C-alpha cells in the first residue's frame, strides 16, 4: 500500500463533510448552552459537598479532582 501524497487522505474521517457538520453542531450547542461554565459550577459544588462529607466521615481521607471529575480516597 502506498503512502498518501501530502494533503491526501490521512484517515477514514479526514474531511468527511458529515463529520465536520456534526462537530460544528456540537460546538454550537456547547457555546449556546454555556456547558463549560456549567461544568465549572457543578465541579465547585461537587468539591464543596465532598469536603463536607470528609469533615463528618473519618473514612474519607482525601478529596481530589478537577471539575465534575472528582472523587475521594477512603
N, C-alpha and C positions, 0 to 999 in steps of 0.2 A: 504494500500500500504506500503510495507516495504522500509526502507531507504536503499540506495545503500551501499555496503561494501566500506571500504576505498580503493580508487583507482578505484572504479566502476564509472558507468555513473553518471555524475554530471549535465548534461544539454543536451538539444537537439543537440547542436553543439559541444559538448565535443569530441575532437579527430576526427572530421569529416575530412577525407582526402581532399575533395574538398574545404572545407572552409579554411583549412590550406594552400593549394596550392594558393588559391585566395589571402589570406593575404600576403603570400610571394611575389606574383607578384606585389601587391600594394606597398609593402615596397621597392621592387626593383625599381619601377618607381619613387617613392618619392626620393630615393637616386640618381638615374641616372639623373633625370631632376632637381635636386637640388631645390625641391619645397619649402623646409623650408627656404633656403636663399632667394628665390624669394618672399616668403611671407613677410620676413623681409624688403626687399627693397620696396615692394608695400606699406607696412604699414608705413614706413618712409615717402614715397611720399604722402600718404593719409593724414597723420598728418600735413605735410607742407601745402598742399592745403587747408585743413580745417582751419588751423591757419591763412592763408592769407585771407580766406573768413571772418573769425571772425574779422580781423583787419578792414575790409571795411563794415561790416554789423553789426550794433549795436544790432540787434535782436538775434545774436548768442552770448550767454553768456558763453558757456563752450564747450571745445573740449576735448574729452577723448577717451580712448580705448587702445587696445593693438593689434599691427599688423594691419591686414586689418579689424579687428572687431572694427572699430572706429565710432565715431558719435559725435554729438554736442547737446547742450541744447539751447532751444530758450525760 
